Amino acid sequence: MKLSTQIKPISYLKSHTAEIVRELSESREPLIITQNGEAKLVVMDVKSYEAHEQTLALLKILALGNREIEQGQFRDAEAVFADLDKLD
């Protein structure tokens, strides 16, 4: 997915709020808001935000799993399946 992020000053946000909401909902692309020439915040639609949060949660789970593997805190798949077979 190619990001075509728009950058607008805060005055644009103040005077075009309804238009921004409509555009972001349709395009699902973030809008960077600047103040005094510096990026200050990112505005995005709710669906994009939720997808972003889900992605971050999955990445955190993967990082925790990798850390456990590096620390030797894991079991072979065969041992896990053997234990599951014993439960049946």
Backbone as ProteinMPNN parsed JSONL, in Angstrom:
{"seq_chain_A": "MKLSTQIKPISYLKSHTAEIVRELSESREPLIITQNGEAKLVVMDVKSYEAHEQTLALLKILALGNREIEQGQFRDAEAVFADLDKLD", "coords_chain_A": {"N_chain_A": [[0.835, -1.17, 0.0], [0.606, 2.131, -0.892], [1.479, 5.062, 0.693], [0.094, 8.19, 0.582], [0.512, 10.549, 2.134], [-0.929, 13.467, 3.375], [0.001, 16.789, 4.241], [-0.858, 19.349, 6.318], [-1.423, 22.685, 7.622], [-2.359, 23.639, 10.997], [-4.355, 25.553, 10.922], [-5.786, 24.865, 8.642], [-7.015, 22.517, 9.457], [-8.75, 23.556, 11.378], [-10.513, 25.107, 9.822], [-11.556, 23.401, 7.884], [-12.788, 21.088, 8.861], [-15.084, 19.3, 8.547], [-14.803, 18.555, 5.859], [-12.302, 17.311, 5.944], [-12.862, 15.107, 7.597], [-14.624, 13.671, 5.928], [-12.951, 13.148, 3.686], [-10.82, 11.661, 4.849], [-12.187, 9.451, 5.794], [-12.967, 8.273, 3.419], [-10.534, 7.92, 1.933], [-8.82, 6.69, 3.724], [-6.268, 7.42, 4.395], [-3.69, 8.891, 6.359], [-3.528, 12.199, 7.851], [-1.205, 14.675, 8.318], [-0.76, 17.139, 10.7], [0.523, 20.351, 11.02], [2.18, 22.74, 13.128], [3.403, 25.889, 13.427], [5.208, 25.179, 11.442], [6.164, 22.671, 12.182], [5.628, 19.17, 12.455], [2.906, 18.101, 14.342], [0.721, 16.45, 14.983], [-1.097, 13.479, 14.019], [-3.85, 12.781, 12.043], [-6.358, 10.406, 11.645], [-8.722, 8.066, 10.218], [-11.169, 6.109, 12.044], [-11.301, 3.34, 11.429], [-8.795, 2.859, 10.256], [-7.17, 3.503, 12.427], [-7.941, 1.524, 14.284], [-7.09, -0.78, 12.891], [-4.363, -0.269, 12.852], [-3.787, -0.389, 15.616], [-4.387, -3.096, 16.114], [-2.408, -4.309, 14.572], [-0.106, -3.419, 15.927], [-0.519, -4.735, 18.378], [-0.271, -7.428, 17.613], [2.401, -7.415, 16.772], [3.663, -6.921, 19.206], [3.063, -9.284, 20.574], [4.469, -11.112, 18.985], [7.079, -10.169, 19.45], [7.339, -10.705, 22.181], [7.18, -13.498, 22.109], [9.502, -14.089, 20.614], [11.428, -13.167, 22.413], [11.055, -14.97, 24.524], [11.842, -17.332, 23.258], [14.56, -16.755, 22.771], [15.422, -16.734, 25.405], [15.242, -19.318, 26.025], [12.827, -20.32, 26.874], [10.785, -22.325, 25.994], [9.0, -25.078, 24.489], [9.431, -28.142, 22.712], [7.505, -28.832, 19.804], [6.664, -31.453, 19.49], [6.606, -32.405, 22.126], [4.573, -30.85, 23.213], [2.356, -31.665, 21.654], [2.292, -34.34, 22.391], [1.597, -34.134, 25.078], [-0.949, -33.061, 24.746], [-2.217, -35.206, 23.474], [-2.277, -36.988, 25.59], [-4.226, -35.879, 27.157], [-6.586, -36.531, 25.909]], "CA_chain_A": [[0.0, 0.0, 0.0], [1.384, 3.363, -1.003], [0.94, 6.16, 1.495], [0.202, 9.525, -0.009], [0.178, 11.354, 3.298], [-1.064, 14.904, 3.201], [0.495, 17.61, 5.344], [-1.606, 20.611, 6.336], [-1.266, 23.457, 8.867], [-3.461, 23.524, 11.94], [-5.43, 26.445, 10.489], [-6.581, 24.108, 7.674], [-7.831, 21.61, 10.258], [-9.797, 24.346, 12.019], [-11.488, 25.654, 8.874], [-12.046, 22.394, 6.943], [-12.963, 19.859, 9.631], [-16.046, 18.378, 7.931], [-14.192, 18.063, 4.619], [-11.23, 16.396, 6.338], [-13.497, 13.871, 8.074], [-15.127, 12.962, 4.751], [-11.822, 12.678, 2.877], [-10.079, 10.609, 5.547], [-13.039, 8.265, 5.836], [-12.949, 7.666, 2.089], [-9.194, 7.551, 1.471], [-8.15, 5.924, 4.791], [-4.887, 7.888, 4.47], [-3.535, 9.839, 7.465], [-3.256, 13.606, 7.589], [-0.274, 15.243, 9.301], [-1.057, 18.537, 11.008], [1.703, 21.085, 11.48], [2.015, 23.989, 13.871], [4.657, 26.63, 13.305], [6.101, 24.469, 10.532], [6.585, 21.379, 12.719], [4.571, 18.164, 12.57], [2.446, 18.026, 15.728], [-0.173, 15.322, 15.201], [-1.583, 12.73, 12.864], [-5.286, 12.552, 12.086], [-6.716, 9.263, 10.809], [-10.069, 7.565, 10.456], [-11.238, 5.107, 13.109], [-10.969, 2.005, 10.917], [-7.34, 2.799, 10.112], [-6.612, 3.501, 13.779], [-8.157, 0.194, 14.862], [-6.195, -1.709, 12.202], [-3.022, 0.047, 13.343], [-3.681, -0.92, 16.976], [-4.331, -4.553, 16.015], [-1.078, -4.643, 14.067], [0.843, -3.229, 17.029], [-0.73, -5.804, 19.367], [0.337, -8.646, 17.072], [3.859, -7.262, 16.803], [4.089, -7.084, 20.607], [2.994, -10.72, 20.874], [5.612, -11.737, 18.312], [8.304, -9.778, 20.157], [7.39, -11.471, 23.429], [7.51, -14.873, 21.745], [10.922, -14.136, 20.256], [12.217, -13.011, 23.644], [10.985, -16.247, 25.25], [12.688, -18.291, 22.535], [15.955, -16.388, 23.041], [15.717, -17.075, 26.795], [15.095, -20.764, 26.183], [11.549, -20.614, 27.526], [9.883, -22.903, 25.009], [8.982, -26.541, 24.444], [9.326, -28.703, 21.371], [6.134, -29.08, 19.376], [6.351, -32.865, 19.755], [6.261, -32.549, 23.537], [3.268, -30.222, 23.406], [1.341, -32.535, 21.068], [2.239, -35.533, 23.209], [0.8, -33.769, 26.259], [-2.342, -32.93, 24.309], [-2.723, -36.542, 23.234], [-2.539, -37.6, 26.906], [-5.466, -35.309, 27.695], [-7.743, -37.151, 25.252]], "C_chain_A": [[0.884, 1.238, 0.0], [0.715, 4.458, -0.178], [1.165, 7.47, 0.773], [-0.232, 10.524, 1.06], [0.145, 12.834, 2.954], [-0.522, 15.609, 4.438], [-0.198, 18.959, 5.241], [-1.333, 21.351, 7.64], [-2.521, 23.338, 9.739], [-4.632, 24.432, 11.56], [-6.34, 25.748, 9.474], [-7.517, 23.15, 8.414], [-9.015, 22.362, 10.869], [-10.891, 24.756, 11.035], [-12.092, 24.625, 7.914], [-12.349, 21.053, 7.624], [-13.899, 18.867, 8.967], [-15.477, 17.757, 6.658], [-13.098, 17.037, 4.926], [-11.812, 15.06, 6.792], [-13.974, 13.036, 6.889], [-13.972, 12.358, 3.946], [-11.066, 11.53, 3.545], [-10.88, 9.326, 5.636], [-13.024, 7.532, 4.506], [-11.569, 7.133, 1.716], [-8.463, 6.624, 2.438], [-6.657, 6.249, 4.871], [-4.774, 8.908, 5.6], [-3.257, 11.258, 6.98], [-2.339, 14.111, 8.693], [-0.595, 16.714, 9.456], [0.202, 19.187, 11.571], [1.289, 22.325, 12.263], [3.375, 24.669, 13.897], [5.691, 25.859, 12.478], [6.579, 23.114, 11.004], [5.398, 20.435, 12.789], [4.199, 18.007, 14.041], [1.514, 16.858, 15.992], [-0.56, 14.68, 13.89], [-3.066, 12.494, 13.069], [-5.586, 11.386, 11.154], [-8.127, 8.807, 11.139], [-10.025, 6.412, 11.459], [-10.857, 3.717, 12.613], [-9.461, 1.84, 10.758], [-6.661, 2.736, 11.472], [-6.754, 2.111, 14.409], [-7.247, -0.848, 14.213], [-4.759, -1.523, 12.667], [-2.805, -0.544, 14.738], [-3.615, -2.447, 16.972], [-2.959, -5.015, 15.533], [-0.032, -4.509, 15.169], [0.711, -4.332, 18.082], [-0.096, -7.105, 18.885], [1.862, -8.579, 17.096], [4.399, -7.411, 18.227], [4.085, -8.552, 21.004], [4.174, -11.447, 20.233], [6.922, -11.411, 19.018], [8.439, -10.539, 21.465], [7.757, -12.922, 23.159], [8.977, -15.027, 21.381], [11.816, -14.023, 21.48], [12.217, -14.313, 24.444], [11.849, -17.307, 24.577], [14.158, -18.009, 22.811], [16.371, -16.77, 24.457], [15.555, -18.575, 27.067], [13.8, -21.182, 26.843], [10.542, -21.127, 26.496], [9.966, -24.414, 25.116], [8.892, -26.972, 22.996], [7.864, -28.987, 21.062], [5.735, -30.535, 19.665], [5.93, -33.078, 21.198], [4.877, -31.956, 23.825], [2.166, -31.131, 22.867], [1.205, -33.837, 21.856], [1.408, -35.281, 24.462], [-0.679, -33.634, 25.904], [-2.981, -34.28, 24.048], [-3.062, -37.234, 24.554], [-3.849, -37.088, 27.501], [-6.711, -35.945, 27.107], [-8.104, -38.426, 25.879]], "O_chain_A": [[1.803, 1.358, 0.811], [-0.472, 4.737, -0.341], [2.288, 7.811, 0.403], [-1.216, 11.245, 0.899], [1.061, 13.374, 2.333], [-0.586, 15.078, 5.547], [-0.134, 19.628, 4.21], [-1.042, 20.722, 8.657], [-3.597, 22.981, 9.26], [-5.783, 24.106, 11.85], [-7.543, 26.012, 9.446], [-8.678, 22.994, 8.034], [-10.14, 21.864, 10.875], [-12.071, 24.751, 11.385], [-13.044, 24.941, 7.2], [-12.179, 19.998, 7.013], [-13.547, 17.695, 8.831], [-15.655, 16.564, 6.413], [-12.986, 16.017, 4.246], [-11.311, 14.002, 6.413], [-13.751, 11.826, 6.852], [-14.02, 11.187, 3.571], [-10.713, 10.547, 2.893], [-10.319, 8.233, 5.563], [-13.065, 6.302, 4.472], [-11.452, 6.008, 1.232], [-7.587, 5.862, 2.029], [-5.872, 5.438, 5.362], [-5.684, 9.717, 5.781], [-2.812, 11.477, 5.853], [-2.662, 13.987, 9.875], [-0.691, 17.449, 8.472], [0.854, 18.653, 12.469], [0.203, 22.873, 12.079], [4.368, 24.089, 14.337], [6.886, 25.883, 12.774], [7.338, 22.457, 10.291], [4.291, 20.845, 13.139], [5.069, 17.805, 14.888], [1.502, 16.319, 17.099], [-0.38, 15.244, 12.81], [-3.492, 12.06, 14.139], [-5.13, 11.367, 10.011], [-8.662, 9.12, 12.202], [-8.972, 5.819, 11.691], [-10.155, 2.988, 13.315], [-8.914, 0.79, 11.093], [-5.69, 2.001, 11.652], [-5.806, 1.587, 14.993], [-6.694, -1.703, 14.904], [-4.026, -2.494, 12.854], [-1.757, -1.13, 15.009], [-2.86, -3.031, 17.749], [-2.419, -6.001, 16.034], [0.825, -5.378, 15.328], [1.714, -4.806, 18.615], [0.547, -7.807, 19.665], [2.53, -9.567, 17.404], [5.479, -7.968, 18.424], [4.996, -9.016, 21.69], [4.802, -12.297, 20.864], [7.78, -12.281, 19.167], [9.535, -10.972, 21.822], [8.553, -13.512, 23.89], [9.624, -15.99, 21.794], [12.84, -14.701, 21.575], [13.25, -14.716, 24.979], [12.512, -18.091, 25.255], [14.926, -18.939, 23.06], [17.535, -17.094, 24.695], [15.714, -19.033, 28.199], [13.695, -22.308, 27.329], [9.57, -20.445, 26.17], [10.871, -24.962, 25.745], [8.344, -26.259, 22.155], [7.085, -29.337, 21.949], [4.594, -30.805, 20.04], [5.004, -33.842, 21.472], [4.108, -32.52, 24.603], [1.156, -31.347, 23.538], [0.104, -34.376, 21.969], [0.606, -36.126, 24.858], [-1.55, -34.044, 26.671], [-4.154, -34.486, 24.362], [-4.033, -37.987, 24.625], [-4.505, -37.796, 28.265], [-7.776, -35.911, 27.722], [-9.055, -39.079, 25.449]]}, "name": "protein", "num_of_chains": 1, "seq": "MKLSTQIKPISYLKSHTAEIVRELSESREPLIITQNGEAKLVVMDVKSYEAHEQTLALLKILALGNREIEQGQFRDAEAVFADLDKLD"}
